[in-house]
Amino acid sequence: MGNPRGVKRDFVALERRRFQAVKLFAKSLNNSEIGRRLKVSNQTVSRWRKEYQQGGNVAIRSAGRAGRLPCLDDADKARLVELLREGPERLGYETPLWTCERVAHLIEKNFEVEYHPGHVWRILRQLRWSVQQPVGRALGRNEARIEDWQQRRWPEIKKKPRKRAGQAAGRRMNPKRMPA
């Protein structure tokens, strides 16, 4: 089923557990007992026993990293950062906004590696790139006039809180709760 999110596998501890199983094989214990002691399933112990019988200690040793090897190495990722800094306009896009689809296109064009756009964000996170939202501002925006309006006009037209009738006349009392 895998590990909980963010928890890395301890390959040394896993290898150590397999070698503990080999020691228990020598004691002629059955798979159920070995599984109980090492807290693994009978099927796992059976697989380990078969691998050990066929290949010895070499077959039980750790295989190294888990999963598929990355398609982009460190040099490729450094080059990718340089290409990202040049901007998407270099690829012919009209806006200076990187999207996952655009980054996938950039990687495919420059490194001949196809990534699904939905997976590109993982590479960007490895490169410490974060999601950025462009500030939507009009091209004809006049900052000086906006600031003047906010400082002078807005306070004039802003609604002031009205006094409620109950506050002006004093506190009203509930006639049912009046003291006798």
C-alpha positions in Angstrom: 0.0 0.0 0.0 3.0 2.3 0.3 4.0 4.7 3.0 2.1 7.6 4.5 2.5 10.8 2.6 5.9 12.4 3.3 7.4 9.3 5.1 10.5 8.1 3.5 11.4 4.4 3.4 14.2 3.2 5.6 15.9 0.8 3.2 18.6 -0.2 5.8 16.0 -1.2 8.3 14.0 -3.2 5.7 17.2 -5.1 4.7 18.0 -5.7 8.3 14.6 -7.3 8.8 15.1 -9.6 5.8 18.4 -10.8 7.2 16.7 -11.4 10.6 14.3 -13.6 8.7 17.3 -15.5 7.2 18.6 -16.2 10.7 15.1 -17.5 11.7 15.1 -19.8 8.6 18.1 -21.5 10.1 16.2 -22.2 13.3 13.6 -24.1 11.2 10.7 -21.9 12.2 7.6 -21.8 10.0 6.5 -18.8 8.0 3.7 -17.9 10.4 6.0 -17.7 13.4 8.7 -15.7 11.5 6.0 -13.4 10.3 4.7 -12.8 13.8 8.1 -12.1 15.2 9.0 -9.7 12.4 5.5 -8.2 12.0 5.1 -9.1 8.3 2.7 -11.3 6.4 3.2 -15.1 5.7 3.3 -14.3 2.0 6.2 -11.9 2.5 8.2 -14.5 4.6 7.4 -17.1 1.9 8.8 -14.8 -0.8 11.9 -14.0 1.2 12.5 -17.7 1.8 12.1 -18.6 -1.9 14.5 -15.7 -2.9 17.0 -16.7 -0.3 17.0 -20.4 -1.4 17.4 -19.4 -5.1 20.0 -16.5 -4.7 21.4 -16.6 -1.2 22.3 -13.3 0.6 22.6 -11.4 -2.7 18.9 -11.9 -3.4 18.0 -10.6 0.0 20.1 -7.4 -0.2 18.5 -4.0 -0.7 17.8 -3.1 -4.3 18.4 0.6 -3.7 15.9 3.3 -4.5 12.3 2.6 -5.0 10.3 3.7 -8.0 11.1 4.9 -11.4 14.3 6.9 -12.1 13.7 10.6 -12.9 13.8 11.6 -16.6 15.5 14.9 -15.8 18.9 14.9 -14.0 20.3 17.8 -11.9 22.0 19.4 -14.9 18.7 19.2 -16.9 16.8 20.8 -14.0 19.4 23.6 -13.8 18.9 24.2 -17.5 15.1 24.1 -17.1 15.4 26.9 -14.4 17.3 29.1 -16.9 14.7 28.4 -19.6 11.9 29.3 -17.2 13.5 32.6 -16.3 13.6 33.5 -20.0 9.8 33.5 -19.9 7.1 31.8 -21.9 7.1 34.6 -24.6 10.3 32.9 -26.0 8.1 29.9 -26.9 5.6 32.1 -28.7 3.1 32.6 -25.9 1.5 36.0 -25.7 1.4 36.4 -21.9 4.3 36.1 -19.4 2.5 33.4 -17.3 3.9 29.9 -16.9 1.2 27.2 -16.7 1.8 23.5 -16.2 0.8 22.9 -19.9 3.4 25.5 -21.0 6.1 24.1 -18.8 5.4 20.5 -20.1 5.7 21.9 -23.7 9.0 23.6 -22.7 10.4 20.3 -21.3 9.3 18.3 -24.3 10.8 20.8 -26.7 14.2 21.1 -25.0 14.7 17.8 -23.3 12.6 15.4 -25.5 10.8 14.1 -22.4 7.0 14.0 -22.2 5.4 14.9 -18.9 1.7 15.1 -18.3 0.8 18.7 -17.4 -0.7 17.5 -14.2 2.6 16.1 -13.0 4.8 19.1 -14.0 4.0 20.8 -10.7 6.1 18.2 -8.9 9.1 19.2 -10.9 8.4 22.9 -10.2 8.1 22.2 -6.5 11.5 20.4 -6.6 12.9 23.5 -8.2 11.3 25.6 -5.4 9.0 27.4 -7.9 5.6 28.3 -6.4 2.2 29.1 -7.8 1.9 32.8 -8.6 -1.2 34.6 -9.6 -0.8 37.6 -11.9 -2.1 40.9 -10.6 -5.0 41.8 -12.8 -4.7 45.5 -13.5 -5.9 47.6 -16.4 -3.2 48.9 -18.8 -4.6 52.5 -18.7 -4.6 52.6 -14.9 -3.6 55.9 -13.4 -2.1 55.3 -10.0 -1.9 59.0 -9.0 -5.7 59.5 -9.7 -6.6 56.3 -7.8 -4.6 57.3 -4.7 -6.2 60.8 -4.8 -9.7 59.3 -5.0 -9.0 57.0 -2.1 -7.6 59.8 0.1 -10.1 62.5 -0.7 -13.3 61.4 -2.4 -13.8 58.0 -0.7 -14.0 59.3 2.9 -16.6 61.9 1.8 -19.0 59.4 0.3 -18.4 56.6 2.7 -21.4 55.9 4.8 -21.2 56.8 8.4 -23.0 54.6 10.9 -26.4 55.8 11.9 -27.5 56.2 15.5 -30.1 53.6 16.3 -33.4 54.9 17.8 -32.8 52.8 20.9 -29.5 54.4 21.6 -30.8 57.9 21.2 -33.8 57.5 23.6 -31.9 55.5 26.2 -32.3 51.9 27.0 -35.7 50.5 26.6 -36.9 48.1 29.2 -39.1 45.1 28.8 -42.3 45.8 30.7 -42.6 42.2 31.8 -39.3 42.5 33.5 -39.7 45.8 35.2 -39.0 45.8 39.0 -42.1 46.1 41.2 
